């Protein structure tokens, strides 16, 4: 089921999370009303959830595997086929009866989601070798703390994200899982919810007590990065890349994928962040999540043809591409 031969020399990333079949409808004039039918100009069907990060990583040149459940039903087979087409490996996935399905309605610069399924993720199979990068949510990290700690000892870089807390509690105990992470990548709302703070700088300062590097994505306000090295703390802000956003589905996942690709190849933190920003900007300018993720050559051409974008991030994107190509030839 979904076995993909790894590309020789490419970095390996495992992404853990729930998998969905996403149906996206973009361009609604208003929220749906009972008895009314709206026709829209754009739509897409694609793998979603954990697939957003995995597909984005694969398109940027990494060997991506998902730790997830995939349905035995027709929707699950469809998702598996689409992921195989994207060269995402499913050998760490486990079967379940029904595939999770989400309908995303894009309107007024945001989206409304309706989902059917179960938000569960299996543990990694015993004996799973250490990847170059491991990406998972805080609650999942807490479940696999021992395994992840072992991978880190072998050189794995662990990137933690949040996942939405539908309880609204945002418990501090989630943050304790960051002791096995290298980087935490929340968005600004998640960072402030977890830390009960009023500003992004205050939230980041609170979070670096748990993890060495905090990367807070803030949409139009850019990316706020805070790093701790012993008693020294440094903060930087990376300006936002301005694009006409059509659909924000998968924007944070595309950022994390670009960021992870940079780190996996040994690129600098700033080059990795710029690649993440470009990946996210590309994604929001199109409809859908995983199907809107860019390939590295598409980013190179896009950045090179935009003078402002090239001045901001062109050198970084080209530097990571060179590293990706260099790793493959070693």
Secondary structure as GFF3:
##gff-version 3
##sequence-region A 1 330
A	DSSP	beta_strand	12	16	.	.	.	ID=ss1
A	DSSP	beta_strand	19	26	.	.	.	ID=ss2
A	DSSP	beta_strand	42	49	.	.	.	ID=ss3
A	DSSP	alpha_helix	50	59	.	.	.	ID=ss4
A	DSSP	beta_strand	63	67	.	.	.	ID=ss5
A	DSSP	beta_strand	69	71	.	.	.	ID=ss6
A	DSSP	alpha_helix	74	85	.	.	.	ID=ss7
A	DSSP	beta_strand	88	89	.	.	.	ID=ss8
A	DSSP	beta_strand	94	96	.	.	.	ID=ss9
A	DSSP	beta_strand	100	107	.	.	.	ID=ss10
A	DSSP	beta_strand	110	116	.	.	.	ID=ss11
A	DSSP	beta_strand	133	137	.	.	.	ID=ss12
A	DSSP	alpha_helix	138	143	.	.	.	ID=ss13
A	DSSP	alpha_helix	145	153	.	.	.	ID=ss14
A	DSSP	beta_strand	157	161	.	.	.	ID=ss15
A	DSSP	alpha_helix	172	175	.	.	.	ID=ss16
A	DSSP	three_ten_helix	176	180	.	.	.	ID=ss17
A	DSSP	beta_strand	183	184	.	.	.	ID=ss18
A	DSSP	alpha_helix	188	195	.	.	.	ID=ss19
A	DSSP	alpha_helix	200	207	.	.	.	ID=ss20
A	DSSP	beta_strand	213	217	.	.	.	ID=ss21
A	DSSP	three_ten_helix	219	221	.	.	.	ID=ss22
A	DSSP	beta_strand	223	229	.	.	.	ID=ss23
A	DSSP	beta_strand	232	238	.	.	.	ID=ss24
A	DSSP	alpha_helix	251	264	.	.	.	ID=ss25
A	DSSP	alpha_helix	269	284	.	.	.	ID=ss26
A	DSSP	three_ten_helix	290	292	.	.	.	ID=ss27
A	DSSP	alpha_helix	296	304	.	.	.	ID=ss28
A	DSSP	alpha_helix	307	309	.	.	.	ID=ss29
A	DSSP	pi_helix	310	314	.	.	.	ID=ss30
A	DSSP	alpha_helix	315	329	.	.	.	ID=ss31
###
